[in-house]
Amino acid sequence: MSEQHPRGSRFLSTLRRGAALVTAGLLVAPVASVPALVSAPAAQAEMWRGSQFWLQDYGVTEAWETSRGEGVTVAVIDTGIDASHPALEGAVVGGTDVSGGGTSAGGPVQQTATEHGTLVASLLAGRGQPSEDSGTEQQTLQEMSEEEWDEWFDDFLADLEDTYGEDWEEEVDQELLDEFYETRQFPGMDELDEDQPEEDLPGVDEDRPAGVVGVAPEADLLSISLVLEDPNPHGPSTEDQIAQAVTWAVDNGADIINMSIGSGMQDWPETWDEAFLYAEENDVLVVAASGNRASGHYSVGAPATIPGVLTVAGVDEARNISAESSSQGIAIDIAAVSEPLVGALPGGGYAMWTGTSGAAPIVAGAAALVMSAHPELSAQEVKHRLLSTADSAGSDGIDPEYGHGVLNVAEAVSGEVPAFNAADYETLQEWIRIHRRAEVDTDSHEDIPEDSGVVAGPEGEPRDLPRAADTRTAQDWAGPLTLGAAALAVVVLMTVAVVHLLSRRDGSGQHD
């Protein structure tokens, strides 16, 4: 092998619970303290199911005895969903693209975080996958000849450079890379108890016991793809895309809208008023991620700040507010797990990731379970059940980090709740009535008649009337949206080289 090994001092430490799931991504450290995505082949898909601790800890499996989300439709406004992923088979029932660069079905649109929508969808309504589909079809690393292995490894290093640039060597641990080359064994895999019985895995389905399963595995998904980059190379601004996406979701039967995106700014364009009010008037519940501190979003940003939206903060496995993956503010309604998470990647793979982008679909999935179990409830009443049954956390009352507390799915579905009082929940309609002011058309006034007895005031420009905040340009708010990867957990993409190269090797064989 040629002298290509990188030099560096940083190393991504083994992750809790899912340590054995981490593969080639372990060779690369995250930049600073930003949330990371670590990818791996789809092999041993049972491992991914075993890493979903929240299915039991949050009462999801208990809630499944009552409801699995059947009859509820959730729109995912994101970067697009790979509906062909084994874990999402049959989940996506419709979709569209509002970016100008995607497909009419709402599939993934190429951009910085292309995989984000698929990750989100899998946590919300993943179906799992059969065990027999969980292994890779292609030739394993151990079976390669020395020549094939050297060629594969050189391609792997080239992909690292393509992903991170010429300075990627600074992010890689030399000893770990050498060990990977010598053993052909992904770091951490030796820690896996591969003999874990399937019946001990949370949420096991007799037909689909492997892969990632969502909180609402029988809910239907609508995929609405957009581009979170400014400028959008395909045309429509992010502001226009989101307004169009919300409207399309309502018109096409969504009961819930999941938005794992955010601007990092508290106010929002006035053009959104109409779209989000349309959702409210049609009894559609909007769930949004609060944002990630690691992205520079220390306070909750729009659309999570829009009245009526259910805003989700993030906690770790111990239910402590994530130091990197959760913004704070009075808009926070509830908290759910944001780290460590697993999810599906376009192309059939899986990944470990973190961020409130993953907490939001977990809450949206819980809302789908409540709606399915209580179809007579309004969207506000579903929100009431989620908030009033949350496990208390933080300070008394509504905490700026936890909101009403940590999600308890079993109680939300089947527990006793206090009587619903609509006055306890702010609506966008009321907010608009109070805060938006109609602009005065200065050209529409009539001159004062000379015989009216009214004395005109001093000449000069009239005093400015109170008015709504000026609409921000796309650059103002979509810039942080893009840089923050949209309240996204995937701010830095850890290498997907293994999945990419194995898939490419398999694909090239089909064309021979």
GUZA-407114 format. One record per residue (C-alpha): residue in one letter; x, y, z. Coordinates in steps of 0.02 Angstrom, whole numbers, plus 50000, padded with zeros to 5 digits. Example, Ala and Ser with C-alpha at 12.3 -4.5 7.8 and 13.67 -1.06 7.14 Angstrom:
BEGIN
a506154977550390
s506844994750357
***
This chain:
BEGIN
m500005000050000
s500655017449958
e501085029950094
q499385038150103
h498985036350287
p498425052750364
r499165060650520
g498145068350658
s497755068550842
r495865069150858
f494765053950870
l492905051750888
s492635042551051
t491555027051056
l489725031451069
r488625024951208
r487435010551173
g487745011050989
a489625009350997
a489634993450894
l488575001650762
v489895014450719
t490975009650572
a492075019750457
g491395035850530
l492395032450687
l493965036450588
v493455054550577
a493145066950718
p491785080050714
v492315098050688
a492335107150855
s490775101750950
v489495100850811
p488285086150806
a488875072150695
l488215058850581
v489145042250575
s488655030350437
a488835011750409
p488284998050290
a486574990550316
a487334974150375
q486784967750546
a485214978550539
e484634970550701
m485964981150786
w485104997050734
r483454991550811
g484344987150973
s485025004850983
q483305013050987
f483205014351176
w481805027251170
l480555014451107
q480485007251282
d481105021951386
y479765033751318
g478355021251325
v478205018951137
t478095000051140
e476765001151276
a475785013751171
w475855001751023
e474664990351117
t473355003851084
s473915012150923
r475275011350792
g474765027150697
e473565019050575
g472425031050484
v473525046450514
t474485055650378
v476065065350420
a476905077250298
v478795078450311
i479415095150244
d481265091950221
t482615087450094
g481595072950024
i481325054850074
d482065039249994
a480445029249990
s481375014149920
h482355011450081
p481894994450157
a481415002550322
l480215014450234
e479375001850120
g477555006950100
a477715022050214
v477715036050086
v476015037550003
g476255053949911
g477365068749887
t477955083649787
d479465094649761
v479425113449793
s481265116849760
g481225115449571
g482635102749577
g481795086849639
t480555073849580
s478675074749588
a478705060749717
g479705070949843
g481285060549835
p482955066849903
v483595082849820
q485485084249805
q486165097049930
t487275098250083
a486135087350190
t485275076650060
e485035062250182
h484145072650314
g482365069650258
t482615050750253
l483375050750428
v481895060750494
a480595049950407
s481315033750477
l481175039850657
l479385045150628
a478635030750530
g480005018150490
r479335000450462
g480894990750507
q481474977550385
p481534958550372
s483094950450442
e483484941950278
d483674959050195
s484824965850328
g486464959350261
t487424966450115
e487404956849951
q489094962749894
q490774954749924
t491344957450103
l492964966050145
q493674950150218
e493394940650056
m494334953049946
s496024948649875
e497504959449927
e497414968649763
e495544971649778
w495744977349958
d497124989749916
e496074996849775
w494544998149889
f495535006550027
d496325019049909
d494585023449848
f494035025150028
l495435037650063
a495005047049904
d493195048549961
l493775055650126
e494745068950033
d493275072549919
t492165074850071
y493315085150182
g494575092950064
e496445091850060
d496625094550248
w495575079350294
e497115070750365
e497025082150516
e495365074350565
v495925056250564
d496735045250695
q498275036850620
e498285021550732
l496435018350706
l496625019750518
d498115007850519
e497114995450622
f495664996350500
y496834993150353
e497694978350437
t496144969850507
r494804975150380
q493694976550533
f492694992350567
p493145000050735
g491944995550874
m491204980250789
d492104968450907
e491084975751050
l489444970050976
d488514955651053
e487904948550889
d487014934450980
q485744946351057
p484084937151040
e482814945850929
e481454944451061
d482464955851175
l482534969751046
p481284983851077
g479824984950958
v480114968350872
d478874964650733
e478774946450684
d478944950450500
r480114965550511
p481224963350665
a482754972550599
g483214990150545
v482485006450611
v480665007250664
g479775023750689
v478675029150833
a477145027750720
p477575013050606
e475845012250527
a475625030850492
d475685036750311
l476975049450253
l476915063550126
s478645069050068
i478855087250020
s480625090649961
l481485107549966
v483235114649953
l483945122850108
e485315132450021
d485415150749978
p485285154449838
n484285139449780
p485105134549615
h483425128349553
g482435144349581
p481195146849724
s481835155049883
t481775145350045
e480445157350108
d479325153449960
q479685134849966
i479135133150147
a477525142950122
q477115132349969
a477565116250060
v476425119650209
t474975124050095
w475235108549988
a475295097450143
v473615104050204
d472815102550032
n473395084450016
g472705077650177
a474065079750307
d473495078150488
i475215082750553
i476665092250476
n478445088750536
m479725102550509
s481475097950567
i482105114450499
g482395131550575
s483095148650539
g483945153350702
m482915169450700
q481365172150806
d480315181850681
w479715175050515
p479225181950345
e477445188650339
t477185177450189
w477155162850310
d475675169750405
e474435164150273
a475185146650254
f475295142550439
l473605150450473
y472905139250335
a473595124150429
e472845130250592
e471145133550515
n471135116050440
d471555107750606
v473305102150555
l474605100550693
v476325107550650
v477825100450745
a479505109250732
a481265106850799
s481895120250916
g483635121050840
n485405116250890
r486595126550995
a488065118950904
s487395127350747
g487435144150834
h485565143850873
y485525147351060
s483725153451053
v482275145150965
g482025151150787
a480595151050662
p479585141250615
a479655134450793
t479225151750862
i477605153250764
p476105152650883
g475185136050879
v476715126250822
l477235112050938
t479075115650974
v480255101551023
a481865102651123
g483175088851136
v483855078451280
d485155064751295
e484845047051354
a484925052551535
r483605065851495
n484805080251519
i484595094751398
s485865092451261
a487265105051275
e487465105351086
s485825099351014
s484465109951092
s484095128451086
q483045136351223
g481675149251242
i479885152351295
a479275144151136
i479855126851194
d478365115251223
i479115098151256
a480765088551253
a481215071851175
v482785062051140
s484005070451021
e485565060251056
p486145047251019
l484975043250876
v484965031050730
g484105032950563
a483975027350383
l485075034150243
p484615035550059
g485215020149968
g484805007450104
g486065011550240
y485885017450419
a486745030650525
m487015037150700
w486615055550720
t486105068750845
g485035084450854
t483295091350880
s482965086850699
g482765069250765
a481795074050921
a480425082450818
p479885066950718
i479855056750878
v478585069150948
a477665069850781
g477575050850785
a476865051650961
a475565064150901
a475085051850763
l474815038150893
v473695049750995
m472695054850841
s472475036750789
a471905031650964
h470785047050985
p470145052150812
e468845063550889
l470155075550957
s470655091850873
a472475095750836
q472525107250989
e471795093451098
v473115081251035
k474435094151080
h473615095751251
r473765077051283
l475605077151237
l476025091951347
s474945087951498
t475625070151511
a477475074551490
d478645069251630
s479065084651732
a480835091151709
g481765107251740
s481005121451842
d479205122151901
g477955127151772
i478515128951591
d480395127651586
p481355137351449
e482345121651406
y481125107351437
g479475116251410
h478125105651494
g479355091251517
v479975075551430
l478835065951312
n477895051151386
v477095042251240
a476145029051338
e475305042051449
a474925053351302
v474005039151215
s473105031151362
g473345041851518
e472115053051609
v472285071451564
p471565087451636
a470125095451545
f470615104651387
n470455123551391
a470735131751222
a471185148151309
d472765139951376
y473495138451201
e474005153051093
t473425152950913
l474185160950760
q472515168950718
e472495178350882
w474325183050867
i474045190450694
r472555200250757
i473575208050895
h475295210150818
r475085212850632
r474595230250582
a473865234950414
e474945247350323
v474125263750283
d473995267950100
t474625285650103
d473915288749930
s472135284349979
h471765299050095
e470605313050048
d471005331550069
i470165340350215
p468725350950151
e469035369450175
d467365372050264
s467575357550383
g468245367850525
v469705355850546
v471405364150560
a472795354850473
g474365351050572
p476105357350532
e476785353250362
g478025339250347
e478135320250336
p476835311150440
r477395300750589
d477745282650546
l476325271450598
p476655255250693
r476915241050570
a477355222850565
a479165217950557
d479855219550382
t480045203050292
r481805196750300
t482685192550140
a483105174550105
q484915178450143
d484455185350315
w483615169650379
a483965155850256
g485825158450275
p485835152850457
l484595139450406
t485845132350284
l487375134550394
g486455126950541
a485825112950430
a484055117550473
a483925113950659
l484795099250589
a485795086450678
v486845083350524
v487925098950524
v489475089250477
l489275073950369
m490385060250433
t491005049850289
v489785039150193
a491195031550095
v490875013750152
v489065013550098
h489475022949939
l490905011849886
l490064995449929
s488525000749834
r489585006049687
r490494989449686
d488824980349689
g488134991349552
s489634989149440
g489414970449452
q487644971849387
h488234980949233
d489574968449187
***
